[in-house]
């Protein structure tokens, strides 16, 4: 009676064991890993546990930027008196304190092509009143620009003003007040004192006393520097001897002063007067036929002729302009004497 029931239980147990065997596949050594389907993501992996005593891998420290440091501020050296031959700017250069002016600040366009006198004086100095008359006389030459520094107030500066307001428009300016006081203290002068600068910005003379001989020497130096001012230098070139039929050139040239520029080319012209036997490629030049390269102007013709002794003449005219807006007309002539023979 119990035999059938035992068989049923044993069969059920065997069936469960077979199902479990199918549900858990067993891999043997040498088996290949199961293939994954496209799109399957790999299972995340956990880091291997570390055993006590294991050392961590070394890590590099993050780079650090060097701390920014501000450069130390240095004050410019105080102004000092220049020596003859030194370059000296119209504004006096580095170290000069801030200045107050009766008129405008010194104007390079007004000072261009002039001798500049930096004049230092103070009220209650008798020699300053005497020297003021000399400075005014130098200013009136028309080729001198005055930069005055008065160690005093505005009213005091007006009493020692060599510019004389509207009378001296374009002829200079006057500094006064604390800046002028400090400047004269830095320079170690009381007044009258002068720094004479030529048209090329070079110091010609420095005077720091009121001795009549020193003031006379200053005035003479200024007069000589004014006399040396030239708006331009003209030159000419031509042969002394050439062979018959041989080409030769007659040239005229102008070297303009550094502070000037050439004007309208339409106003440039070269006219030549030649002997009848001398034949040239032109006897009149104008406009673009005259070469201009910065400050240099050149005009010339090519000629030839038979044997003989000859004389030719040229007249060159041109326009030039000053920084302040003024216009000048230059007119130069040249004469050539030459001989043509074998």
Helices and strands as residue ranges (DSSP letters): H 3-23, E 100-101, H 108-111, E 115-122, H 126-139, E 144-151, H 154-159, G 165-168, E 172-176, H 178-187, E 193-197, E 203-207, H 212-227, E 232-237, E 241-242, E 248-256, E 260-262, G 265-267, E 269-273, E 279-280, E 284-286, G 287-289, E 291-293, E 296-304, E 308-322, E 327-340
